[in-house]
């Protein structure tokens, strides 16, 4: 007994000291350190090749390279059609698109069209990995409304690494309704994509892939994944945006692997939220803050007067995770993201109309099936870790269902491939109006239940699954992911719950 006390007290005290030091040191704040010295890079629009039937063909090459992400430092990076990040793809509702995806990376990868409704075999998930030096050619017809989507790798167990190294880009969809609204729409001028990412750099400028590690991980730091202390916007460090119009539309993507941003302006000015992940809101919503977890997008319109220079900032708060999880998950951090600098003479053509999307909101029929998903630790859903050969759910084509997603002990979020959904409630409370539009990814505060009404597609394939998973990519890679297939209604009960992962669909070339 005496020996046990002698050992226990010092060990407990030691971990108490480690916890205190780690808790204090883990908080990050870059305010006052930036000069906003660099004009933000605008990803180029990728021009398609048009075939004889009007189809659009986009050439995409995943490749290695070197980038000067920090001034004077050389960083090994990955990108698409370049050394870091990728071009913006743009298409219209109704277009038939073909992607020619060549993998020049040193290992198998994939490109997943995040938020896109398309056949499972074209989805770019872990069953469509592309081997090095091979080309994958998915094609589909765009059949969803205007939205700001994105593309990124989705190789099983390595998604965080591939995204962190730089393979990502925006995928914008236009439709007649959105084009006729009079919103800011001159790409790169008053309609700006902002891909926000955090990084950790070693002293030599190389990317640091570590989480907290060691004792820091033992006391809770690092549980959400890599949390960097340096912010890049479109791959630009210390960025500014020169504003030439009174109204500027920002298509904000949280392209980080783990960090959650509580976004607003340093002067607390209001802005108009006009769209969420998968489309325009019914009406603009005035906000001073929006929370974006990894993979979520929002379109906002901000009004500037000549000479103003507000800073888009990520503020502490919003995670609703409590002590000490908020701190270790980055919820107490403060980051200046980008400064907007208005010129002396601003154009005034654009407007924000009172009505945006006129389509019906997603509604669940009285007989809608309800499915429940409990996220556990960092690596399971409903007590099971991801198994490439196991089908977890079978869904009837065109179904509308209610999915109940229960958060775990730390921050999570939830993304469902191929669908759009609407948040019904968060722990019984209705969502804020800016969160009530079409979405495909939702933040889950620890221990809370989020109910969503899910609109499933009609591309039937009993053999090739779609994914649902936490989009904190360390969790996804650790097994917090499941699979579902879409089948005809009369096939639901007879569909096999196993999938063959060893055939052409896993590591194939020309598809």
N, C-alpha and C positions, 0 to 999 in steps of 0.2 A: 504493500500500500504506500509506504513512504517513498520507495523508488519510483512508483508510478506518478506520484505528485511532483517529485523533483523533475521528472521528464516532461510531464504534461504542462506544467506552468510555463517553463521557458518556450516550449513549442507554441503554446497558445499566444504568449506574448509576442513571439517572433512573427506569427502570422498576423497578429493585430497590427504590428508595425508595418509589415509588408502591405496589408490592406490600406492603412492610412496613407502611406507614401504613394501607393499606386492610385488610390482614389484622388489624391491631390494632383498627381502628375498627369493623369490621363485626360484631364480637361484641356481642350484646345480652343484657341482664340487668335485669329489673325487680324483683328481690327486694328487699324493704325499702322499696319506693316506694309500695306500695298500702296503703290503710286499710280496704279492703273495705267501702266506705261505702254501696254501693247494693244493695238486694235485687234479685236476678237476675230479669229478666222471664221469665215462662213463656208461650210462644206459646199462644194460645187454641186450643182444639179447634174445628175447623170443623164446624158442624152441617149435615148433608146434608138435602136435600129428598127425601122418599120418594115414589116413583111408585106407581101402582096395582098393579104387580107386585112391589113390594118393592125395586126398584132404588134405589140411592143416587145422588143428583145433587149434585155439589159445584161451587160457583161461585167461580172464581178470577180475579182481575183484577190483571194486572201493571201497576204504576203508579209514577209519580215522586212525590217528596215531600221533606220536610226532617225531619231527626232531630237531637236533641241527644245525639250519641254521646259527646261530651266535654262536661263540665260548662261551661255558658255559651257553647258554640260551636254554630253552626248549620251542619249538613252536608247537602248535597244527596245524597239517597239514592234507591234504587229498592227496591220491595218488592212483596208480593202481598197484596192486601186491606188494605194499610197502607203506611206510608212506608218501613219497613225489615223485612226477612225476611217470612215468611208464616206462616199458621196451620198447626197440626198437623192433618193428615188422618188419620182412623182408620177402618179397615174390617176386616171379618172374612173369613177364607178362605171362598170360596163366594159372596161378595157380587158382584152385578153393579154396577159403578160407572161413572158418566159424569161426565167433567170438562168444565165449561164455562169455557174459558180465553179471556179477553178481553185483548187487548194494548192498553193505554193508554200504552205507552212511546213515545218518539219514533222508534224504529227497530224493525225486525223482530226477533223473539226466539222462543223456544220454551220449553216446560217438558218436561223429560225425567224420567221416573219411575225414578230410579236404583235398580237392584236388582229391578225388577218384571219378572215374566214376563208378556208380553202381545204381541199382534200387532205386527209391525214398523211398520205404518202408524199405530199408536197410541203409539209409543215416545217421541215428542217430541224426536228427534234433529234433525240439520241438514236432513233432508228434510221436516220438519214445521214449519218456521218459520211464524210467524203474523205477518202484516203489521199495521202500526199500524191501530187502530180495527176490527180483525177479531176474530172469535171462532172458536176451534177446539174441536171437541166429540168427543174420543176416548172410547171406552167399551170395557170388557173385563170379564171375570169373573176375580176374584182366585183363583188356583189355585196357591198356595204356602203353606208353613207360616208361623207367627208370626215376625215379624222387624221390625227398626227400619230402614226404608228412608228415602229422602229424595227431594226433587224440586228441580231447578235448571235454569237455561237451558242450551241446547246449540246456539246459533247458530254456524254455521261461521266460524271465525276470530275470534270475539268472545266466546267462552264465559267467559274469565277476566274480562273487563271487566264482563259482566253479573252474574256471581256476586259479584265484588268489590264492586259497587255495592249488593248486598243481596238479590237475588232468589233465595231458597232457603227450604226448609221441610222438616219431618219428615213421613214417611208411615208410620204404624204399622199393622202387620197383626196381628190376634189370631186364635187358633184355640182349639178346646176344650181341647186338651192344655195349652197355655200358661196358660189361665185357671184350670185346676184344680191348678196346682202350688203355690199359696199364696205366690208371690213378691210382693214389694211391687208394688202395682198401682193405687194411687189417684193418677191423673194430676195432676201439679202439687203433690202433697203428699209422697208417698214414692216416686213414680215420675216422674223428672225428665228431660226432654230437655236436653242441653247441646250447643248448636251453637257450636263453638269456632272463632274466626276471628282472624287477625292483620290489622292495618291500619297504613298510614302516613298521617299527617295533616300537611297544610301548617299553618303558624302560624295561619291564619284558620279552621281547623277543616275545611277541604275535604279530600276524599280525594286522596291522592297516588298516582298510578298508575304511577310510575316504578319500574323495576328499579334496579340499581346504576348503569347508564349510564356513558358516557364511559370513562375509564381504568380505573375500577373493574370494568366489564364486561370490559375487555381482559385483566385479570389474574385473572378467574374469578368475581368477584362478580356476582350477578344472573342466573346461568345457569339457576337453577331457576324464576325468576319473581319476583313481588313478595314480598319478605319484610318484613313490618311489624314495628315495635317496640312496638305497642300491641295488647293482647288484648281482644277482646269475647267475651262469652258470652251467647248469645241476644240479641245487640245491646247488652248492658249492659257498661259499663266499670267496673272496680274493684268486681267483684261479690261478693256473699256469698249463701249459701243457708241459710235458717233451717230446721233439721232438727227434726222433731217425732216421728220414729220411730227405734227402735233400729237398724233396717235401712233403708237408702235405696238405691233402684235408680237408677243414673245411665245414661241412654242417650246415650253420648258419640259425637258426630259431628265428625270433622275436616272442617269446612266451609271451610277455607282454600283458596286457589288454588295454593299452592306449599309452605307450611311443613309440616314433619313434626314431630309431637309425641311425646316419650318421657315418657309420663304415669305419675305415681305421686303419693304424698302426701309432704309435707315431713317427716313423722316416720317415713317408711318403713314405715307400717303395711301389712299385707297386706289385700287385698280379693279378692272372688270374681268372676272373669269368668264370666258365664253365657251370653253370646251374642256371636257375631261378626256380620259384615255381613248375612248372609242367614238367620239363624236361631239357635235355642238350641244350645248345645253338648250333647254327650251327658251330661256331668257338669260341675259347677262346677270351675273351676281357680283355685287360690290364686296370686296374683301380687303383686309389689311394683312392677312396671313393665310397661307395654304400649306398643308403638310403633304409632302411627296415622298413615298417610300420607293425603294429601288424598282425600276420598271414602270412606275406611274408617270403620266404626262398631264399637263394642263396647258391650255392656251389662255394667256392673259393679255389684256390691252391696257396700256398705261398712257396717261396724258402728261406731256411735259410742256412747260413754257420755255421760250427762248432763254438760253443761258443756264438752265437748271442742270444739275448733275447728281441726281440721287443714286444711291448704291443699292443694288439688289443684294440682300443679306439673308443668311440662314440664322435664325434666332434660337436661343435655348427654348426648350419646352415642346409640348405637343405629343411626346411619346406616350405619356400616361402610364409609365412603367413603374414609378415609385423608386424609393431609395433601396439599394444603391444602383439598381439596374439602369435608371435614366443616365447616370454618369458614365457607366461602362459601355452603354450602347450609343454614346455620342449625343445624348439628349440635352446635355448641359453645354455643348460646344457653340461657339459663335464664329461664323465665317462670312466675311465680305466675299461675294461671288463675282460681281461685275458692276462697273460704274456705267451709267447711261449719261452721255454728255450731249445736251441739246445745243444745236447751232443757234445763230442769231436770227435766222430766217427759216421758219418752219412751214412746210406745206400743210394744207388742211382739207385734203380731199376725202379722207376716210371717215366713216361713221361707225357707231355701235348701235345697231337697231334694237328696239325694245323686244322684238321677237326674233329668235334664232331658228332652232330646229322645230319644224312643225309636225314631225312624225309623232305617232302615239308612243307614250312611255311603255316600257315593258311591264306587263301585268301577268300575275300568276293566276291561272284558272283555279276554281275551288278544289278540283280534284288533283292538283299538281302534286307530283311525287316529291317527298322531302328526303334529302340525304344529309347525313351529319359527318363532319370531318374534324377530328380532334388532333391538333398538332402537339407533338410531345417532344420535349428536349430540343435537340438540334437535328434529329435524324429520323423522325417517324411521323406517320399520319395514321390514325386509328390503330396505333400499336405496331405498325409494320413499316419497315424501311423499303425503299424503292427496289423492285425486282424487275428487270427488263423483260422477263419471261412471264410475268403475272399480270393479267387484266383485272383491275380492281373494281371497275364499274362498267356496266353496259347500259347505254342510253338509246332510247328510240329516236330515230331521225325526226327533226322538227319539234321535239319535245320542249315544253317550258316547265322547268322544275325550280324548287326552292332548295338551295344548298345552305346549310348551317355550318359555319366554320368557327371552331372554338380555339382561341389563342392559347399558347403554352405559357411557360413561366417567364419568357422574355419576349421582346418584340419579334413579330413575324409579319409577313404579308402573304397574300394568296393570289396566284395567277392561274387562270384556266385558258388553255389553248382553244382557238377556233370560235370562241363565244363572245357575246356581249352580255353583260349583266347589269342589273340595277340594284343598289343597296336598299334593302327594305328597312333595316334597323341595325343599330349597333348597341348591343346589350339592352334591347327593348326601346331605345330612343331613335327617332327618325334621324337620318343624316342631315347635315347642313345642305342647303340648296345647291351649293357648288359641287357637292359630292353625289348628287341625285341623278346625274345623267348617265349616259352609256359608258360602262367601264369594263376593264378586263383584269385589273389588279386592284387589290384593296388592302389597306393597312389593318393589322390586327393587334390592338393593345393587349398586353398580357392578361390572360384569363377571361377575356371578354368574348362574347359570341356575336358574330356578324352574320346576318341572314341576307342572302342575295337571291333575286329571281333571275334565272339563267335561261337565255334563249339559245337553244342548240341548233346547229346547222343540219343540212340534209345530205351531206356527202357521205354515203353509206360505205363502210369498209369494216367487215368483222375481223379482219386480220391485222390491220395496222392501227395502233393506238395513238391518241393524243395524250398530252400530259396535263396534270394540275400539280402545283407545287408552291412552296415558299420561294419568293424571288429574292430573298437574302441569299446570295448564291452559294455561300459556304454551307448553309442549311440544305439547299437543293443538292449540292454535291455530296453532302453527308447522308442523303437518303430521304429527305423530307419531300417526297414526290410520289405521285401515283399515276395510274394510266386508265384511260377509258376509251371505249370504242363506240362508234355510232352505227347502229344497224336498223333494218326495217323493224317496225313494231312487232311483226310476227316472228322475228328472229331473237328477241330479247332473251327468252328463256332457254333457247337452244344454243346460244353463242358460246364458244369455247372460252375458258378463262385463262388460257395460256397463249403465248405468242412465240413464234420461232424467231430468235434473234440471231441465228447464225447464217442466214441466207443473204441474198442480194440486197435486201433492204437495209442492212446494217453498215457495211463498208462497200458501197458500190461506186462505180464511176459514172459513165454516161447513163443518165436516167431518162 
